[in-house]
Amino acid sequence: MKKFLIVFFFFLIELNAIGQVIIGPKGTKLTVDSSKWKLQGNDIYNKNVGKIGIGTSSPSAQLHTTSDVRFEGIGTNTTNTKILTSDTLGNITTRTISNLLSSNALTSLNGLINSVQTFSTGSAGTDFNISSTASNHTFNIPSGSATNRGLITSTDWNNFNGKENALTFSTGLSRTGNTITVNNSQYITSLSNLTTNGIIKTSGGNGSLSIATASDFPILNQNTTGNAATVTTNANLIGPVTSVGNTTSITANAITNTMLSQVPTQIFKGRSSAGNGNVEDLTSVQATSMLSPFTSTSQGVVPASGGGITKFLRADGTFATPNGLGNRILLTLLSDITNNNAIANTLQDLTGLSFNVTAGITYRFYAMIPYTSQQTNNGSRWTINAPATSFIGYVSRYVDNPEAINYCDAINLPSNCSNNSKLTGNIAIIQGVVTPSVNGIVQVQFASATSGKSITAKAGASLEYW
């Protein structure tokens, strides 16, 4: 027990030796560390010669705070001329107000503050100026004169008004009342010669004026008899044109395309009317009728076919209908076409494999299409579309498990796709007969069984019809 009391006593002594200032709840000072703080009467100050930081562990000034500083109860002084300023780092200094203003700034009203300032106008000086005496400030605008820049007075206005009455001329002109007379001068002379009707001319040089005579103009040789004047000498024409008397000539081979720049679009120039005459605008029919026809020995215009799709142009320049079955027409797909519709089993034209048909004519057709599938469980269907028919019959064959064979008596059949395909090496065959009742187009079509899964018809697919 004694040992404990001894230790506790020394512990208290140690605390007192190293303690800082301690302030009680009521502001009572309990302990002061005399190594850092000193009491002098009721004052206390820190003997530390370094820097004090509030809110920072590395102060850069004798007192460095990181938040707002408040001064309450500061007195008022009307004679001090300095204010507090701070730089970008927050360091506070003092400076006079005049140091803050540029050389053109108004720093004070004659140094007067908190007093009534009086403003008035005047005319002192030779230019606009402001004069201040105590609290009186005068804006001076002098009257304008030979030396002053300022206001024009009513007297000045009277002097300027009607000033033209006092105009005088040094040479060439004179004035009497409201009449100005041009006299002989170095620029305009001999106006007294203008005593007859005529055209005024200048002689050049000093600019004398006089009445022109016939000899002053180019001679125009003309015949004034009849309905119109006739040029009797070479006309002054520009370009490959000459004109003498009533005859105008154009130089041979001189007209260029540039000279014909106003020709409208898609217009033939020529003449289809009988006899000699003016150039005419020709229609395409008129233009082609003037050209030689195509023959076995000469180039020319192809003759009219007479219509239909079963005729061909022969080497002798005529159209003929082939004999027998030698008129088959073969169409070939030049690039791949893919059906990848968002909606399953949606037919799509196999563009390039189609032919025109005429009502009442019977056609045979045979299509062979190699194709690939994106996956083996994605089937397809292959069919034709056509106009209204009086007869139609065809078979559609393509890959299934093992093969789909469909005999069809209407367009767009079969209505459903197969279930399977090979990834590659598939062949679809469509062959049959059609007799349309109206003119139209027979079109090969195909579909994919699964939405978003592609069936691709390969380049080289063909359609033959006759």
C-alpha positions in Angstrom: 0.0 0.0 0.0 2.8 2.4 0.8 4.5 1.6 -2.5 1.4 2.4 -4.4 1.1 5.8 -2.7 4.7 6.7 -3.5 4.3 5.8 -7.1 1.1 7.7 -7.4 2.7 10.8 -5.8 5.6 10.8 -8.3 3.1 10.3 -11.2 1.3 13.4 -10.1 4.6 15.3 -10.0 5.4 14.2 -13.5 2.0 15.2 -14.8 2.5 18.7 -13.3 5.9 19.0 -14.9 4.9 18.2 -18.5 1.3 19.5 -18.4 -0.1 22.1 -20.9 -2.7 24.8 -20.1 -5.8 23.2 -18.8 -9.0 25.2 -18.6 -11.9 24.1 -16.5 -15.6 24.0 -17.5 -16.0 27.5 -16.0 -12.9 28.9 -17.6 -10.7 28.4 -14.5 -7.0 27.9 -15.3 -5.8 24.7 -13.6 -2.2 24.0 -14.9 0.3 26.0 -17.0 3.4 24.5 -18.5 5.9 27.2 -17.7 8.3 25.9 -20.5 5.8 27.0 -23.2 3.5 29.5 -21.5 4.1 32.6 -19.3 1.8 34.5 -17.1 2.2 38.2 -16.7 -0.6 39.7 -14.6 -3.9 38.7 -16.2 -2.1 38.1 -19.5 -0.8 34.8 -20.8 1.4 34.4 -23.9 3.2 31.5 -25.6 7.0 31.6 -25.5 7.2 29.6 -28.7 9.1 31.5 -31.4 7.9 29.2 -34.2 4.5 29.1 -36.0 1.1 28.2 -34.7 -1.2 26.1 -36.9 -5.0 25.7 -36.3 -6.4 22.9 -38.4 -2.9 22.2 -40.0 0.2 20.3 -38.9 2.5 22.3 -41.1 1.8 26.1 -40.6 3.4 28.4 -43.1 3.0 31.6 -41.2 3.2 32.7 -37.5 -0.6 32.1 -37.3 -2.0 29.7 -39.9 -5.7 28.7 -39.9 -7.5 26.5 -42.4 -11.1 27.8 -41.8 -12.9 31.1 -41.2 -11.4 33.7 -38.7 -13.9 35.9 -36.8 -13.3 39.3 -35.3 -16.2 40.5 -33.1 -16.4 43.9 -31.4 -13.9 45.7 -33.7 -14.1 49.5 -33.3 -14.8 52.0 -36.1 -12.1 54.4 -37.4 -12.7 57.0 -40.1 -9.1 58.2 -40.5 -7.3 55.0 -41.3 -6.5 54.7 -45.0 -5.3 51.0 -45.2 -7.3 47.8 -45.8 -6.6 44.1 -45.4 -5.8 42.1 -48.5 -4.7 38.6 -49.1 -2.8 36.8 -51.9 -3.8 33.5 -53.5 -2.3 31.5 -50.6 -4.4 33.4 -48.0 -1.5 35.4 -46.6 -2.9 38.7 -45.1 -1.2 42.1 -45.6 -2.3 45.8 -45.6 -2.3 48.4 -48.4 -3.8 51.7 -49.2 -6.9 52.0 -51.3 -5.1 54.1 -53.9 -2.7 51.2 -54.6 -5.6 49.0 -55.7 -6.8 51.4 -58.4 -5.3 52.1 -61.8 -3.9 55.5 -62.8 -7.2 56.4 -64.5 -9.5 55.5 -61.5 -11.5 57.9 -59.4 -10.0 57.5 -55.9 -12.0 60.1 -54.1 -14.1 63.2 -54.5 -11.4 65.7 -53.6 -10.7 63.4 -50.6 -14.2 64.1 -49.2 -16.3 61.3 -47.7 -19.7 61.3 -46.1 -20.5 64.8 -47.3 -22.9 66.3 -50.0 -21.3 66.7 -53.4 -22.5 69.5 -55.7 -22.3 69.3 -59.5 -22.7 72.2 -62.0 -21.9 73.1 -65.6 -19.6 75.8 -67.0 -17.7 76.9 -70.1 -14.1 77.4 -68.9 -11.2 76.0 -70.8 -10.6 75.1 -74.5 -12.0 71.6 -74.3 -14.3 69.5 -72.2 -13.0 69.3 -68.5 -14.1 68.7 -65.0 -13.0 71.0 -62.2 -13.4 70.2 -58.5 -13.1 72.5 -55.5 -14.0 71.1 -52.1 -17.4 69.4 -52.6 -18.2 71.4 -55.8 -17.6 69.8 -59.2 -18.0 71.7 -62.4 -18.4 70.1 -65.9 -17.0 72.6 -68.3 -18.0 72.6 -72.0 -16.6 75.7 -73.8 -18.1 77.4 -76.8 -16.7 76.3 -80.1 -14.2 78.6 -81.9 -11.2 78.6 -84.0 -9.2 77.3 -81.0 -11.8 75.7 -78.8 -13.5 72.4 -79.3 -17.0 72.8 -77.8 -20.6 73.9 -78.3 -22.1 75.8 -81.3 -23.9 78.8 -80.0 -27.1 80.4 -81.5 -24.9 83.1 -83.0 -22.7 80.5 -84.7 -25.9 78.9 -86.1 -27.0 82.2 -87.6 -23.5 82.5 -89.2 -23.7 79.1 -90.8 -27.4 79.3 -91.8 -27.6 80.7 -95.4 -23.9 80.6 -95.8 -24.1 79.8 -99.5 -25.0 83.5 -100.1 -21.4 84.3 -99.3 -19.8 81.8 -101.7 -17.1 83.1 -104.0 -15.1 81.3 -106.7 -11.5 81.7 -107.4 -11.7 80.7 -111.1 -14.1 79.4 -113.7 -17.4 80.1 -111.9 -19.2 83.3 -110.8 -22.4 83.8 -108.9 -25.2 86.4 -109.2 -28.2 85.9 -106.9 -29.2 82.2 -107.2 -27.4 81.8 -110.6 -24.0 80.2 -111.0 -22.2 81.0 -114.3 -19.5 78.8 -115.8 -16.8 81.1 -117.3 -13.8 80.4 -119.5 -11.2 78.5 -117.5 -8.4 76.1 -118.0 -10.8 73.2 -117.8 -14.1 74.3 -119.5 -13.8 76.9 -122.3 -15.6 78.3 -125.3 -19.1 77.6 -124.0 -20.0 80.8 -125.9 -19.8 78.7 -129.1 -22.9 76.7 -128.1 -25.2 78.9 -130.1 -27.0 76.3 -132.2 -28.8 73.0 -131.5 -26.5 70.0 -131.6 -24.5 67.4 -129.7 -21.8 68.7 -127.3 -18.3 67.3 -127.9 -15.0 67.8 -126.1 -11.9 68.5 -128.0 -9.7 66.6 -125.5 -6.7 68.1 -123.9 -8.0 71.0 -121.7 -11.6 69.8 -122.1 -13.1 72.6 -124.3 -16.7 72.0 -125.3 -18.3 72.7 -128.6 -21.1 71.5 -130.9 -20.2 68.4 -132.9 -20.6 68.2 -136.6 -21.1 65.3 -139.0 -17.4 65.0 -139.6 -16.9 64.1 -135.9 -18.7 60.7 -136.4 -17.8 57.5 -138.4 -19.3 57.6 -141.9 -22.2 55.2 -142.3 -22.8 54.4 -145.9 -26.4 53.5 -146.2 -29.3 53.4 -148.6 -32.2 55.1 -147.0 -34.8 54.2 -149.6 -37.2 51.4 -149.3 -38.4 49.7 -146.1 -35.0 49.5 -144.3 -31.5 50.8 -144.5 -29.1 48.6 -146.4 -25.4 48.4 -145.5 -23.4 49.1 -148.6 -19.9 48.3 -147.2 -18.6 45.4 -145.1 -20.4 45.3 -141.8 -18.3 45.4 -138.7 -19.2 41.8 -137.6 -17.2 39.6 -135.2 -16.8 35.9 -136.0 -17.0 33.8 -139.1 -19.7 36.0 -140.6 -19.4 38.5 -143.4 -22.2 40.8 -144.7 -22.2 43.0 -147.8 -25.4 44.7 -148.9 -28.2 42.3 -148.3 -26.0 39.1 -148.4 -24.7 37.6 -145.2 -22.3 34.6 -145.4 -20.9 32.1 -142.8 -17.4 30.7 -143.4 -17.5 27.0 -144.3 -16.8 24.6 -141.4 -16.5 27.5 -138.9 -19.5 26.8 -136.6 -18.3 25.0 -133.4 -20.2 23.3 -130.6 -19.4 26.3 -128.4 -21.3 28.6 -130.8 -24.4 26.3 -130.4 -24.4 26.6 -126.6 -28.1 27.3 -126.3 -29.3 23.9 -127.7 -31.9 22.3 -125.4 -31.4 18.9 -123.8 -32.2 15.8 -125.9 -32.9 17.7 -129.1 -31.8 16.5 -132.6 -31.0 19.3 -135.1 -31.6 18.7 -138.7 -34.3 18.9 -141.4 -37.0 16.4 -142.2 -39.2 18.7 -144.3 -38.9 18.4 -148.1 -36.7 20.8 -150.0 -34.1 23.2 -148.7 -34.9 25.4 -145.7 -34.1 26.2 -142.1 -32.7 23.7 -139.5 -35.5 22.0 -137.5 -35.8 20.3 -134.1 -36.4 16.6 -134.8 -38.3 14.0 -132.8 -36.6 10.6 -132.2 -39.0 9.1 -134.7 -38.0 11.7 -137.3 -34.3 11.2 -136.5 -34.3 7.4 -136.7 -36.4 7.5 -139.9 -33.6 9.4 -141.6 -30.9 6.8 -140.7 -30.2 3.7 -142.7 -31.6 0.4 -141.4 -29.3 -2.4 -140.1 -28.5 -5.0 -142.8 -26.1 -7.9 -143.2 -23.7 -5.5 -145.0 -24.1 -2.1 -143.3 -24.5 -0.6 -139.9 -27.8 1.1 -139.1 -30.9 1.3 -137.0 -32.5 -2.0 -135.8 -36.0 -2.3 -137.3 -39.2 -2.7 -135.2 -39.7 -6.2 -133.8 -43.5 -6.2 -133.9 -43.7 -7.2 -130.2 -43.6 -10.6 -128.4 -40.8 -12.4 -126.7 -40.4 -15.4 -129.0 -38.6 -13.6 -131.8 -34.9 -12.9 -132.3 -32.9 -10.5 -134.5 -31.2 -12.3 -137.3 -27.9 -11.3 -138.9 -29.7 -9.9 -142.0 -31.4 -7.3 -139.9 -34.8 -8.9 -139.6 -36.7 -10.6 -136.7 -37.8 -14.2 -136.9 -39.4 -16.9 -134.7 -37.1 -19.9 -134.2 -38.3 -23.4 -135.2 -38.7 -26.3 -132.8 -37.3 -26.2 -129.3 -34.2 -24.3 -130.0 -35.4 -21.1 -128.3 -34.7 -22.1 -124.6 -33.5 -19.2 -122.5 -31.1 -19.9 -119.6 -30.8 -17.5 -116.6 -27.9 -17.8 -114.1 -27.5 -16.4 -110.6 -24.3 -14.3 -110.5 -23.9 -14.0 -106.7 -25.2 -15.6 -103.5 -28.6 -14.6 -102.1 -29.5 -15.2 -98.4 -32.9 -15.6 -96.8 -32.6 -14.7 -93.1 -36.0 -13.3 -92.3 -37.0 -12.4 -88.8 -40.3 -14.3 -89.4 -39.9 -18.0 -90.0 -41.2 -19.6 -93.3 -41.4 -16.2 -95.1 -41.0 -16.4 -98.8 -38.4 -14.2 -100.5 -37.8 -13.6 -104.3 -34.7 -15.2 -105.7 -33.8 -12.1 -107.6 -32.4 -12.9 -111.1 -34.4 -16.1 -111.6 -37.6 -15.0 -113.2 -39.1 -14.5 -116.7 -42.0 -12.6 -118.3 -45.0 -14.4 -119.5 -47.8 -13.5 -122.0 -51.4 -14.5 -121.4 -52.5 -17.6 -123.3 -49.0 -18.9 -124.0 -47.9 -22.2 -122.3 -44.3 -22.2 -120.8 -42.1 -24.9 -119.5 -39.5 -24.2 -116.9 -36.7 -25.9 -115.0 -34.8 -24.4 -112.1 -31.8 -26.0 -110.2 -30.5 -24.2 -107.1 -27.6 -25.3 -105.0 -27.8 -23.9 -101.4 -26.4 -24.0 -97.9 -27.9 -23.9 -94.5 -26.7 -22.3 -91.3 -27.5 -25.4 -89.3 -28.7 -28.9 -90.0 -32.0 -28.6 -88.1 -33.0 -25.6 -90.3 -35.2 -26.7 -93.2 -36.4 -24.7 -96.3 -39.0 -24.6 -99.0 -38.7 -23.8 -102.7 -41.6 -22.6 -105.0 -42.7 -20.2 -107.7 -44.9 -17.1 -107.8 -46.9 -16.3 -111.0 -49.9 -14.2 -112.2 -53.3 -15.7 -112.6 -53.2 -18.9 -114.6 -55.5 -21.2 -116.6 -53.2 -24.1 -115.8 -50.2 -24.7 -113.5 -48.4 -27.8 -112.4 -44.9 -28.3 -111.1 -42.8 -30.4 -108.8 -40.5 -29.0 -106.1 -37.8 -31.2 -104.7 -35.2 -30.4 -102.0 -33.3 -31.8 -99.0 -35.2 -33.2 -96.0 -34.8 -36.4 -94.1 -34.2 -37.9 -96.6 -35.9 -35.7 -99.3 -39.0 -33.5 -99.7 -40.9 -34.1 -103.0 -44.0 -31.8 -103.6 -46.4 -32.0 -106.5 -48.1 -28.6 -106.7 -51.1 -27.2 -108.6 -51.0 -23.6 -107.3 -48.4 -20.9 -106.7 -46.4 -20.7 -103.4 -46.6 -24.4 -102.6 -45.6 -26.2 -100.5 -46.9 -24.1 -97.6 -44.5 -25.5 -95.0 -40.7 -25.8 -94.9 -38.8 -29.1 -94.5 -37.3 -30.0 -91.1 -33.7 -30.6 -92.0 -30.9 -29.5 -94.3 -27.3 -30.3 -94.8 -24.8 -27.6 -94.0 -23.7 -27.6 -97.7 -24.2 -29.6 -100.8 -28.0 -29.1 -100.9 -29.9 -29.0 -104.3 -33.4 -27.7 -104.9 -35.2 -28.5 -108.2 -38.4 -26.9 -109.5 -39.8 -27.9 -112.9 -43.2 -27.7 -114.4 -45.7 -26.1 -116.9 -47.6 -22.8 -116.6 -50.3 -21.2 -118.8 -51.0 -17.6 -117.6 -54.3 -16.0 -118.1 -52.8 -12.5 -117.8 -49.4 -11.0 -118.6 -47.0 -11.1 -115.7 -43.8 -12.6 -114.2 -42.9 -16.1 -113.0 -40.6 -15.8 -110.0 -38.6 -18.4 -108.1 -38.9 -18.0 -104.3 -37.5 -19.6 -101.2 -37.9 -19.5 -97.4 -36.0 -20.5 -94.2 -37.8 -22.7 -91.6 -36.2 -20.9 -88.6 -36.2 -17.2 -88.0 -32.8 -15.7 -87.9 -31.2 -18.8 -89.4 -30.0 -18.4 -93.0 -30.6 -20.4 -96.1 -28.3 -19.2 -98.9 -28.9 -19.8 -102.6 -25.4 -20.0 -104.2 -24.1 -18.3 -107.3 -24.5 -20.5 -110.4 -28.1 -21.4 -109.6 -30.1 -21.4 -112.9 -33.5 -21.1 -114.4 -34.3 -22.4 -118.0 -37.6 -21.7 -119.7 -39.1 -22.1 -123.1 
